[in-house]
Amino acid sequence: MFWNINGKPLADLIAELAHVHGIQVIILAECTITVPDLLLALNRRKATRFHYCAGRQPCAITIYSRFSSSFLTPVFESKRVSIRRLSLPAQSEILLAGVHLPSKRYMNPDSQAGECAALARQIAHEEDRVGHRRTVLVGDFNVDPFENGMVSAEGLHSVMTRQIAKRGVRRVQGRDYRLFYNPMWNHFGDARGLTAGSYFYDSAEHVNYFWHLFDQVLIRPELAERFDPSHLKIVTSFAGRALARTDGRPDAAVGSDHLPVVFELNF
Amino acid sequence: MQATDFWGEIGSTEVRTPLSILREQAAALGPKTLNLVEAKVETRRSYGQSIVHSFQLVVPALDDYTYQLFEIEHGADLYPLTVKDEERTFGNEKQFTDWLQKELSSEKTKKLVSNLLAQVRS
């Protein structure tokens, strides 16, 4: 599960959500809840035993897991990125990266694309070091799936179908670029209901998308083959509790200004 | 000419090793503290033919602060086993587990865990 909780004290809500959805790994952005407070909330139920997965340095990403943190070791960390090696017994190892990239308030789209390109290079570097490309990248990118940073070959190079991602790499001007599958494309628009993204922003500008999908899950083709897009959800309510208002927008009075994303991955 | 195999059949012995005993006890601490204080065992090779297991208390919320509770050392025979720095030696599993139980439930260990819990909650 990934959730940008906007600095809110949502420990009980996170715990309930994790319980209802059987969450194994919780990745949070803008989390100011102390570790003891969140662990107390998460582990209030007898059968639930979440662990805090400490990083090596302060990072915008906070991670808790239902298994020992020794299975989720940091391989790279910066202020905004945490890349971990997830090696569970009897399962293939994967790289799990959590990110919170700079907001549009402080960076223009070109600079954001530059951040995405730097992130893509870092991920490729870590993949080369561990010797596989089974990578999942989750977070608040502050960039929509259609923007250059997410789509460009030099950027995160994420595409909207598994069939295209299956190519693995794409050659542009003689250089090979690794592809990601971005299942978030399926979550634009109002076909499922009034919630048409994970974040809503209305501004008095000529170009206004209103709904955004800044919160995304990108999956390398090696893992995308076994990923069912219907198992990725933007959570608007659970167990009778609404995280969205009646107009579908995130209800910041109850939860955060972002909606949580939950997904299931087999590896 | 085919080489002769003098090894015979080899299988691992069905015994509880000191390491598995320590790991069992390490796993039992987290649930008692809501995973605020956990325990882990780190193993390394020592000089000569010995193996050393370090039993550690870990506080994830304090940047993985680690406190080494004790270290044990043994050879390929598993026993006799020595508690390092205390120079205690145990000849079999029963002697070792009796000591381990006393050590983990001692006032000194309880106070240590309580202090770490207080530290993380402050």
Interface residues (C-beta under 8 A of the other chain):
Chain A: T34 V35 P36 L39 L40 N43 R49 F50 H51 Y52 C53 A54 S68 S69 S70
Chain B: G30 P31 L34 N35 L36 E38 K40 P60 A61 D63 D64 V120 R121
